[in-house]
Amino acid sequence: MSTFQQRKEHEVVSELNHNSSQALYAQLEEIIREAIENGNWLPGEAIPSERELSRIYQLSRMTVRRTIDALVTDGLLYRVDGKGTFVSDPKVSFQALTLDGLREQALQMGHASSASLLGIEKVLAQKKIAGVLKIAPETPVFLIERVHFVKDVPLAMHRSYIPCDVCPELQEDDLINTSLYGILKDKYGVSMTRARETLESTLASTRESLLLHVKSGSPMLLLRIAVFDSTDRPVEYVKVVFRGDKVQLHLNI
């Protein structure tokens, strides 16, 4: 056994409690998570193979594989065919309950960030969207769709609904090189002052999976945001779908 393999085994070894009500695969998952969080295993490093973990912990290969599958799904590990399983880069953290855009937050954290504008079109507000925006159903609204990238990796799909009477010429504005909130403030005199957000888990749709480079049905985070102007009028309804394997959201309470 190589010195590298011995070091990796030493760093992962921790006793499993066979008398615990907690399942053995869940205990192993906690041990591996702790090794990653403590920096024993760094991003890009290989972890012991399923065979080695089975031998170390006297577990079946099926139990070990179940643990590794869960950690891969959660984005902590990734597999490379023919080479093994490796530690993923840390998830990108975004601050929820803030009016700072995703691009601005990423830049503040030192990440190379960009956005791709999928399109902007006029649609008729469905009942739920109209309810959030306090407008009548079938009122014209702008639908803006973007995909946000960090380090050229697609992390989130952003859908924004804004009543057309708030910014009637928005389709003519430069949404590629200028921030939406900057346009609303400078051109239309609309300043965003507060937001109400709700967070839930969801699964990637077929379209989202294609745009975000994940499998259809992959775990995602869905953030719904109602944004209010200085008169406390709701002027934007936002739905942002984040990749669950790449993003974590922070909430300040």
Salt bridges, closest charged atoms under 4 A:
GLU9 OE2 - ARG55 NH2 2.33
GLU11 OE2 - ARG7 NH1 2.89
GLU11 OE1 - LYS8 NZ 3.52
GLU29 OE2 - ARG33 NE 3.10
GLU45 OE2 - ARG7 NH2 3.71
GLU45 OE1 - LYS8 NZ 2.74
GLU50 OE1 - ARG61 NE 3.94
GLU50 OE1 - ARG65 NH2 3.11
GLU50 OE2 - ARG79 NH2 3.53
ASP69 OD1 - ARG79 NH2 2.68
ASP74 OD2 - ARG33 NH2 2.88
ASP74 OD1 - LYS91 NZ 3.72
GLU145 OE2 - ARG159 NE 3.31
GLU145 OE2 - ARG207 NH1 3.04
ASP165 OD1 - ARG233 NH2 3.11
GLU169 OE1 - LYS187 NZ 3.13
ASP173 OD1 - LYS187 NZ 2.68
GLU200 OE2 - ARG224 NE 3.06
GLU208 OE2 - ARG159 NH2 3.36
ASP232 OD1 - ARG194 NE 2.63
ASP245 OD2 - ARG243 NH2 2.94
